[in-house]
Amino acid sequence: MFKVQKTGVNSQNSDVGGKGSALRHNSLLYVIRRPFPVMFLLFNSKFKIQNSKSCSQGFTLLETIIVIIIIGILAISIGYRFFSTSETSTVAGVDQAAADIQYVQTLAMGTMSPKSILFTNGSGAYNMAGEPRTFPGNAVAGTTITFTFNSLGEPTAGGDQTIAIGPKQIKVWAITGKVEELP
């Protein structure tokens, strides 16, 4: 069926007037001569590209659904942040105030000297052991109160008192100095 002619790399017989196809293997060039036009179509690279499976020209339904789901998740998370900013900042303010009260208590025990934290009514700022701090967002203290802790971590001032930050409250227990967020 085929006539295979083995030639060198620099041979002039690489393709003879479209009657043959050149295949390169290592340093040798093989020229295949085909007597039938059907065989020419089988080995013609242009024919293979034209008849190969073409690339899809769009998105599948599965890809479209996945993209819509991802966009929906992003929209929900962004919408939650924008519509609940005041509540989120109040919760963050309560958590920060409770953590700072506990920090002042720990600082008093670590330095073996009394330390205080002062909250002012209607203010978004407070004083923590001589260091000025601010609440996140628009959270403000609803009570003016000072909590002072001794070297044992007991509150000497402000024990059994609560501080309001927005609608939430924090209580510091008298003897133990436990800081608790009230519901």
Secondary structure, DSSP 8 states (H G I E B T S, - for coil): --EEEEE-TT-S-SSSTTSEEEEEETTEEEEEE-SSHHHHHHH-HHHHHHHS----SS--HHHHHHHHHHHHHHHHHHHHHHHTHHHHHHHHHHHHHHHHHHHHHHHHHHHTS-EEEEE-TT-SEEEETTEEEE-STT--BSS-EEEEE-TTS-EEESTTEEEEETTEEEEE-TTT--EEEE-
